Amino acid sequence: MKKLELSIPGMQSAHCQETVNNAIKTINGIEVQHMEAGKLSVSIESAEIKELVNAIEKAGYEVSNYDSQNFRAIESDDYAS
């Protein structure tokens, strides 16, 4: 399982956080670990990062630390579940 931290500058209010959470909660293999203004930490088991970022962008928010050309984000080390 990978832990991924995304920077979402436009996600500042509780309403914004709820919108993003609703956009990603239906993706299998994604578990929200922590969410705060401008930041989202998730555990990814089987889903692809691209699918996660697409859901966030479809909800109207930009992920600023995502490399769309290489379909990767800044990832932390693997950790045991």
Backbone torsions as a table, in degrees:
resi	resn	phi	psi	omega
1	MET	NA	135.7	178.6
2	LYS	-104.1	145.2	171.9
3	LYS	-104.0	132.4	-176.4
4	LEU	-127.2	133.5	176.8
5	GLU	-115.4	123.1	-179.1
6	LEU	-114.4	142.9	175.5
7	SER	-100.1	120.8	-178.7
8	ILE	-126.6	83.7	-172.8
9	PRO	-54.9	-34.0	-177.3
10	GLY	-79.2	-5.9	-178.1
11	MET	-92.8	84.0	-173.9
12	GLN	-108.1	-38.9	-175.3
13	SER	-94.0	168.9	176.3
14	ALA	-61.5	-36.6	178.1
15	HIS	-63.7	-42.8	177.8
16	CYS	-61.9	-43.7	179.6
17	GLN	-62.5	-41.0	178.4
18	GLU	-64.2	-40.2	178.7
19	THR	-61.7	-46.1	179.1
20	VAL	-65.5	-44.6	179.4
21	ASN	-59.0	-44.2	178.6
22	ASN	-63.9	-33.3	-179.8
23	ALA	-69.7	-32.1	-174.9
24	ILE	-102.9	-13.8	-173.7
25	LYS	-68.9	-17.3	179.2
26	THR	-87.5	-4.4	179.9
27	ILE	-82.9	119.5	177.8
28	ASN	-66.4	138.8	177.7
29	GLY	90.8	5.2	178.6
30	ILE	-117.3	130.8	175.9
31	GLU	-130.5	122.3	178.5
32	VAL	-71.4	125.0	178.0
33	GLN	-95.6	-42.1	-177.4
34	HIS	-156.9	141.9	178.2
35	MET	-140.6	130.7	175.3
36	GLU	-147.6	175.7	-177.6
37	ALA	-53.3	116.4	175.6
38	GLY	81.1	-2.9	-176.2
39	LYS	-137.1	144.5	178.1
40	LEU	-139.0	127.5	174.5
41	SER	-115.2	128.4	179.6
42	VAL	-132.7	158.4	169.0
43	SER	-104.1	132.8	-179.6
44	ILE	-115.7	120.6	179.0
45	GLU	-101.1	-56.7	-174.9
46	SER	-127.0	-14.0	-178.5
47	ALA	-77.8	161.1	177.6
48	GLU	-95.7	147.2	178.7
49	ILE	-58.0	-40.5	-179.4
50	LYS	-57.2	-41.9	179.4
51	GLU	-63.8	-41.1	178.4
52	LEU	-63.5	-49.6	-178.8
53	VAL	-63.7	-40.8	178.1
54	ASN	-60.3	-40.5	179.0
55	ALA	-64.4	-41.6	179.0
56	ILE	-64.9	-44.7	-179.9
57	GLU	-66.7	-36.3	177.7
58	LYS	-64.4	-29.6	177.2
59	ALA	-77.5	-6.3	175.1
60	GLY	103.8	15.9	-177.5
61	TYR	-121.8	145.1	178.8
62	GLU	-96.1	137.2	173.5
63	VAL	-98.1	113.1	-170.8
64	SER	-83.1	-18.0	-178.9
65	ASN	-108.7	34.7	-179.4
66	TYR	-113.2	130.0	179.2
67	ASP	-95.5	97.8	-174.3
68	SER	-68.9	-23.6	179.2
69	GLN	-73.5	-33.9	-179.0
70	ASN	-106.5	3.4	179.6
71	PHE	49.6	53.1	177.5
72	ARG	-147.0	157.8	177.2
73	ALA	-124.4	173.3	176.1
74	ILE	-72.8	117.2	-176.7
75	GLU	-110.3	149.1	172.8
76	SER	-91.4	177.8	-179.5
77	ASP	-63.8	156.2	173.9
78	ASP	-62.8	151.8	173.5
79	TYR	-141.5	153.7	-177.9
80	ALA	-76.2	144.2	178.7
81	SER	-90.8	NA	NA
